[in-house]
Amino acid sequence: MQLDTLIKNGVVATATDTFASDIGIAGGKIVAIAQSLPAESARQVLDAKGRYVIPGGIDVHTHLDMPFGGTTSADDFESGTIAAAFGGTTTLIDFAIQY
């Protein structure tokens, strides 16, 4: 199996467990989780030794393009969601102003 990316030596955290493992990614999807996947099977190898590998985060309280005190927050929806994705946040819920 040819992998696009192999994340080696990480500590994987799931909803129910935490364990040492490698993660194989192909076509933008996780296709293998095992204690030891061969590095030669991947185009790119990332060493996650000493790091946790977790699913994408959810931020349930953001302030995007929000008016406040005569100004507006620095991030709009485009820049804020791009920044979130680069930081590993896969979902965000913007704050609803209570008038």
Backbone bond lengths (Angstrom), bond angles and torsions (degrees), N, CA, C in turn:
res aa  C-N    CA-C-N  psi(-1)  N-CA   C-N-CA  omega(-1)  CA-C   N-CA-C  phi
1 M - - - 1.447 - - 1.533 108.61 -
2 Q 1.327 117.02 124.64 1.465 122.19 177.66 1.519 109.15 -88.02
3 L 1.330 116.05 126.46 1.461 121.92 179.22 1.516 110.07 -105.52
4 D 1.323 116.38 145.51 1.456 120.58 172.60 1.528 109.05 -76.17
5 T 1.326 116.44 -45.13 1.466 122.35 -178.00 1.518 109.58 -137.67
6 L 1.310 115.58 140.33 1.457 122.54 174.09 1.522 107.79 -123.38
7 I 1.317 116.49 122.11 1.461 121.73 175.56 1.521 106.16 -101.00
8 K 1.328 116.44 113.17 1.464 121.78 -174.82 1.522 111.61 -104.45
9 N 1.324 114.79 151.27 1.471 123.77 168.45 1.521 114.96 65.99
10 G 1.318 118.28 20.18 1.458 120.35 -179.03 1.513 112.55 -86.67
11 V 1.305 115.13 168.14 1.462 121.96 170.49 1.526 105.22 -105.61
12 V 1.316 115.48 111.11 1.459 121.38 -175.68 1.528 108.91 -85.93
13 A 1.315 116.10 131.88 1.463 121.71 177.10 1.524 108.09 -115.12
14 T 1.326 115.84 121.82 1.460 121.22 175.81 1.522 108.06 -112.99
15 A 1.309 117.12 -175.18 1.463 121.10 179.34 1.524 112.04 -66.02
16 T 1.331 117.37 -22.08 1.461 119.99 -174.37 1.522 115.05 -124.17
17 D 1.334 118.67 -10.00 1.457 119.27 -171.23 1.526 111.50 -152.75
18 T 1.326 115.60 162.29 1.462 122.95 172.87 1.521 107.21 -135.45
19 F 1.349 116.71 127.91 1.463 119.64 -175.41 1.525 110.60 -156.38
20 A 1.344 116.48 154.34 1.463 122.24 176.52 1.522 108.27 -74.15
21 S 1.342 116.00 132.78 1.452 119.00 -176.90 1.521 111.95 -165.59
22 D 1.329 115.41 162.42 1.457 123.41 168.32 1.522 107.44 -102.62
23 I 1.336 116.39 153.78 1.464 121.62 178.67 1.517 108.73 -128.74
24 G 1.330 116.35 127.47 1.457 121.93 177.19 1.512 110.68 -103.76
25 I 1.335 115.95 133.51 1.463 121.66 -177.81 1.530 108.91 -123.47
26 A 1.331 116.41 132.49 1.463 122.52 175.80 1.520 108.29 -142.41
27 G 1.317 116.61 135.52 1.455 120.56 179.06 1.515 113.44 60.29
28 G 1.353 116.97 29.76 1.454 121.30 178.44 1.520 114.73 78.41
29 K 1.345 117.14 9.09 1.461 120.70 -179.06 1.525 110.40 -128.17
30 I 1.328 115.78 148.97 1.460 120.39 173.19 1.520 107.45 -71.50
31 V 1.338 116.16 122.76 1.461 120.42 -178.63 1.520 112.39 -115.88
32 A 1.346 117.55 -12.05 1.461 119.92 179.96 1.521 110.56 -153.82
33 I 1.313 115.79 137.72 1.458 123.30 171.76 1.521 105.53 -132.50
34 A 1.336 116.50 119.16 1.464 120.72 -177.81 1.516 109.66 -154.96
35 Q 1.343 116.40 161.35 1.461 119.81 -179.57 1.517 112.00 -63.00
36 S 1.329 117.29 -32.75 1.465 119.75 -179.01 1.522 110.31 -149.63
37 L 1.322 116.84 109.01 1.464 122.34 174.55 1.526 108.46 -104.54
38 P 1.336 118.91 141.79 1.467 121.22 -176.59 1.529 113.05 -69.61
39 A 1.319 116.15 128.44 1.470 121.61 -178.75 1.521 111.90 -62.73
40 E 1.333 117.57 -31.36 1.472 119.97 -178.39 1.524 112.26 -69.71
41 S 1.335 118.34 -8.43 1.461 121.64 178.62 1.525 112.34 -85.34
42 A 1.350 117.85 -0.93 1.463 120.19 -173.50 1.520 112.59 -123.50
43 R 1.327 115.59 147.30 1.468 121.28 174.49 1.525 111.04 -73.40
44 Q 1.344 116.38 -34.40 1.458 122.35 -177.65 1.523 108.06 -134.18
45 V 1.335 116.13 133.71 1.460 121.14 178.54 1.530 108.22 -120.41
46 L 1.328 116.18 127.24 1.460 122.22 177.04 1.522 108.20 -112.93
47 D 1.319 117.31 130.84 1.455 121.19 178.66 1.524 109.08 -93.79
48 A 1.322 116.07 116.58 1.466 121.58 -178.71 1.531 111.20 -106.00
49 K 1.317 117.27 23.80 1.462 120.85 -178.46 1.532 110.40 -55.61
50 G 1.328 115.58 129.76 1.453 120.93 -179.81 1.518 113.90 77.81
51 R 1.339 116.93 10.22 1.468 120.41 -177.95 1.524 110.55 -125.56
52 Y 1.312 114.82 153.05 1.456 120.96 173.80 1.519 109.34 -88.13
53 V 1.325 116.45 143.76 1.458 123.14 174.01 1.524 105.47 -115.56
54 I 1.334 115.87 112.66 1.464 120.84 -173.65 1.523 110.40 -124.50
55 P 1.342 116.70 159.51 1.470 118.68 174.61 1.527 110.62 -64.87
56 G 1.309 116.98 165.33 1.464 121.54 179.37 1.521 112.10 -56.38
57 G 1.312 115.83 146.98 1.462 121.06 -177.85 1.512 113.02 -86.54
58 I 1.322 114.98 163.40 1.461 122.53 176.84 1.523 107.68 -123.36
59 D 1.329 116.70 124.02 1.467 121.82 177.44 1.521 107.53 -106.03
60 V 1.324 116.77 110.45 1.468 120.92 -172.99 1.521 113.81 -95.35
61 H 1.338 117.34 9.92 1.470 119.19 -179.86 1.527 109.38 -150.52
62 T 1.328 116.25 82.96 1.462 120.75 177.96 1.528 109.77 -109.09
63 H 1.324 115.61 163.49 1.464 122.18 177.81 1.521 107.79 -128.48
64 L 1.317 116.91 81.27 1.462 121.49 -178.47 1.517 109.94 -101.87
65 D 1.339 114.46 130.66 1.469 120.91 177.34 1.532 111.27 53.17
66 M 1.339 115.78 37.80 1.459 121.39 -174.48 1.527 111.86 -96.01
67 P 1.335 117.11 125.71 1.463 119.19 174.23 1.533 110.09 -73.89
68 F 1.348 115.69 139.07 1.457 119.51 179.49 1.521 108.91 -158.91
69 G 1.307 117.28 121.81 1.459 122.44 175.34 1.521 114.63 56.60
70 G 1.322 116.86 35.92 1.458 120.46 178.80 1.525 114.12 85.66
71 T 1.331 117.83 1.60 1.467 121.74 176.38 1.528 108.96 -123.67
72 T 1.309 115.93 -177.78 1.463 121.63 176.57 1.519 107.90 -131.41
73 S 1.319 117.07 144.12 1.466 120.40 179.94 1.533 110.76 -56.50
74 A 1.319 116.03 153.83 1.467 121.81 -173.34 1.526 112.87 -65.04
75 D 1.320 118.04 -38.20 1.466 120.88 -177.67 1.513 111.48 -93.39
76 D 1.339 115.26 134.03 1.455 119.20 169.74 1.533 107.08 -96.29
77 F 1.320 118.25 -175.97 1.459 120.16 -176.23 1.526 112.23 -64.36
78 E 1.322 118.06 -35.78 1.465 119.67 -179.77 1.529 111.04 -68.72
79 S 1.324 117.43 -54.95 1.469 119.51 -176.71 1.532 111.21 -68.08
80 G 1.320 117.44 -34.66 1.458 121.06 -179.32 1.517 113.21 -68.19
81 T 1.334 117.38 -41.60 1.461 119.29 179.71 1.526 111.44 -73.50
82 I 1.334 117.87 -32.94 1.469 120.27 175.23 1.526 109.64 -64.68
83 A 1.323 117.62 -45.94 1.463 121.70 178.71 1.524 110.69 -61.66
84 A 1.320 117.18 -41.35 1.469 120.72 178.96 1.525 110.97 -61.32
85 A 1.331 116.80 -45.91 1.462 120.50 -179.12 1.525 111.46 -62.15
86 F 1.325 117.40 -41.57 1.469 120.34 179.11 1.526 111.22 -66.54
87 G 1.325 117.15 -24.76 1.461 120.83 178.80 1.519 113.83 -91.44
88 G 1.327 117.87 2.64 1.458 120.57 178.11 1.513 114.80 93.47
89 T 1.337 117.36 3.89 1.459 120.71 177.22 1.524 107.97 -87.59
90 T 1.331 116.15 120.27 1.458 119.77 -175.88 1.521 113.59 -97.33
91 T 1.334 116.83 -15.93 1.464 121.11 -178.80 1.520 108.91 -142.72
92 L 1.323 116.25 139.46 1.454 118.62 173.09 1.519 109.82 -137.74
93 I 1.327 114.26 151.22 1.461 121.28 178.20 1.525 106.28 -125.11
94 D 1.325 115.23 117.45 1.458 119.20 -176.53 1.528 110.82 -77.13
95 F 1.324 115.01 147.84 1.464 122.69 179.91 1.526 109.66 -67.57
96 A 1.315 116.56 134.54 1.460 121.82 176.80 1.531 107.71 -97.17
97 I 1.328 116.51 115.90 1.463 121.13 -178.96 1.524 110.45 -67.77
98 Q 1.315 114.98 132.78 1.471 120.66 178.75 1.532 108.70 -97.57
99 Y 1.318 117.67 110.40 1.457 121.17 -179.69 1.504 110.42 -88.08
